[in-house]
Amino acid sequence: MEDLQELIDKIDDKEQQFGLSINVEKTKIMIISREEKSDANILINSEPVQRVKEFKYLGAFITEDLNPEIEIKKIG
């Protein structure tokens, strides 16, 4: 996770040079893994980014554990 935080910090530094900013309220993170991961503390401008367990992307539901059953349950 440290590498991801470093990348986010670099992006944040560059965007500020151009007068831009990341909207933390609209930004979410998801850790896709078959193992339980609990260490997801990503910060943007000292504000924590919300972690989600599932996300709808292009009309399809994606979960952290890549469970295909969630799509069937959401449709049915």
C-alpha positions as CSV (number, residue, x, y, z in Angstrom):
1,M,0.0,0.0,0.0
2,E,3.0,2.3,0.5
3,D,3.7,2.3,-3.2
4,L,0.1,3.3,-4.0
5,Q,0.2,6.1,-1.4
6,E,3.5,7.4,-2.9
7,L,1.9,7.4,-6.4
8,I,-1.2,9.2,-5.2
9,D,1.1,11.8,-3.5
10,K,3.0,12.4,-6.7
11,I,-0.2,12.8,-8.7
12,D,-1.5,15.2,-6.1
13,D,1.7,17.3,-6.3
14,K,1.5,17.5,-10.1
15,E,-2.2,18.3,-10.2
16,Q,-1.8,21.2,-7.7
17,Q,0.9,22.7,-10.1
18,F,-1.9,23.0,-12.7
19,G,-4.6,24.2,-10.3
20,L,-6.4,20.8,-10.2
21,S,-7.5,18.6,-7.4
22,I,-8.8,15.1,-6.8
23,N,-12.4,15.0,-5.4
24,V,-11.9,12.8,-2.4
25,E,-15.7,12.3,-2.0
26,K,-16.0,10.8,-5.4
27,T,-12.8,8.7,-5.2
28,K,-13.0,5.1,-3.9
29,I,-10.6,2.3,-3.6
30,M,-11.1,-1.4,-3.9
31,I,-8.5,-4.2,-3.1
32,I,-9.2,-7.1,-5.4
33,S,-7.8,-10.2,-3.8
34,R,-9.0,-13.7,-2.7
35,E,-7.3,-13.0,0.7
36,E,-8.7,-10.6,3.2
37,K,-6.8,-7.3,3.2
38,S,-7.5,-4.8,5.9
39,D,-4.6,-2.3,5.5
40,A,-6.1,0.2,3.0
41,N,-5.4,3.6,4.4
42,I,-4.9,5.8,1.4
43,L,-5.0,9.6,2.0
44,I,-5.5,12.5,-0.4
45,N,-4.8,15.9,1.1
46,S,-4.8,14.2,4.6
47,E,-8.3,12.9,4.0
48,P,-9.0,9.2,3.9
49,V,-10.2,7.6,0.7
50,Q,-13.3,5.4,1.2
51,R,-12.8,1.7,0.6
52,V,-15.6,-0.2,-1.1
53,K,-16.3,-3.9,-1.2
54,E,-18.2,-3.8,-4.5
55,F,-18.5,-1.4,-7.3
56,K,-20.7,-1.1,-10.4
57,Y,-18.4,-0.5,-13.5
58,L,-19.9,-0.3,-17.0
59,G,-23.1,-1.9,-15.8
60,A,-21.4,-4.9,-14.1
61,F,-20.8,-5.4,-10.4
62,I,-17.2,-6.1,-9.3
63,T,-16.4,-7.4,-5.8
64,E,-13.1,-7.5,-3.9
65,D,-13.1,-11.3,-4.1
66,L,-14.2,-11.4,-7.8
67,N,-17.3,-13.3,-6.8
68,P,-19.5,-13.7,-10.0
69,E,-22.5,-14.6,-7.8
70,I,-23.0,-10.9,-6.9
71,E,-23.9,-10.0,-10.5
72,I,-26.5,-12.8,-10.6
73,K,-28.0,-11.7,-7.2
74,K,-28.2,-8.0,-8.2
75,I,-29.9,-8.8,-11.5
76,G,-32.4,-11.4,-10.2
